[in-house]
Amino acid sequence: MLMLPPSVRIFVAGQPTDLRCGFDALAEATRQVLRQDPFLCSLTESCKRHDIDPWAYLKDVLLRIETQPPGTLAELLPHNWKAARERERSTASGP
């Protein structure tokens, strides 16, 4: 189970949600809502457009958002996030 910092809030539109149920249950609730209301698929579609796994993106952004310096939230947008992860991978793999 993924433990989120207390300052991170998750809202699933369309139904009451018990936030004590853990990340997996919240992810499943989110999947159900997205299946029911295509207008909430913006995040998913943005990720697909940039060839990103939406759930990996959401998990990573939720972990990073609390420590992200002010004024740099644009780095967490899907296209910027993907470029940063690719740079991290190429740096980690070395020459």
Protein Blocks (a to p, Z undefined) as FASTA:
>chain_A
ZZddfklccddehiacdfknojklmmmmmmmmmmmmmmlmmmmmmmmmnopafklmmmmm
mmmmmmpcghilmmmgmklmmmmmmmmmmmmnoZZ
